[in-house]
Amino acid sequence: MGMGAEIRKKLAKRAAQEIKEGMLVNLGIGIPSLVPDFLPGNFPVMFHAENGIIGMGPSSEPGKEDENLCNAGGYPVTLQTGGLYCDGAMAFGIIRSKRIDLTILGALQVSEKGDLANWIVPGKRVPGMGGAMELAAKAKKVIVVMNHFDKSGTSKLVKACTLPLTAPNCVHMIITEIGVFNVTFEGLLLTDLFEPYTFADVVAKTEAEVKRAKQIRIIKER
């Protein structure tokens, strides 16, 4: 099922609240790439792109794109003051050495144990896994931002992933258009609800088992 621009922005805004000062953050393509738009100006954070940028800035203004400067999804970006370029070996060395504080990714499925499937649908042509496998395994915190349902209306929060795994037991938080879920040893814990959904809606619409936090934050429509 498709997701409108306002909902995409709402999810990116909520994900931005998980970014703390001084973090080194990697952003996936799609909704995660919108996250910097919801941080205060001059917020002290460095964005990492696995194609070789440390200190990635916002998207380029129309007509001012640099054909040699793009993010991992191929879209033109800018460079923050103090940022740098590097080769792929260094970019992935930063990931593999566990220097990424937070990665925000999309997903095809997430299990109630935090298993992640986000790179291939069997039988479909895809460009490749990219850095997802290593980011999922090595980042200190993994947040998934995604639709709650697939194109057929089936829950993407599942008891066990049926698609090939990117990495097991790696996801810490999931943000969908319905709510925000923490992955715990006891399963998924609902901490936030987007209006107008209720906890009963979450239970009815989610394949994975979900428990309710003692205090649930209600995120109101604008």
Protein Blocks (a to p, Z undefined) as FASTA:
>chain_A
ZZdfklmmmmmmmmmmmpcghiacdddehjllmmmmmccehiacddddfkopghiacddd
ehiacfkbccfkopacdddehiacddfklmmmmmmnopafbdcdddfbdcfkopacfkbc
ghiacfbjbjmlmmmmmmmbdcddddfbdfkopafbdfbdcbdcfbghkbfbdcdfkbcc
dddfkbccdfbdcdfbdfklmmmmpmbacdddfbdcddddZZ
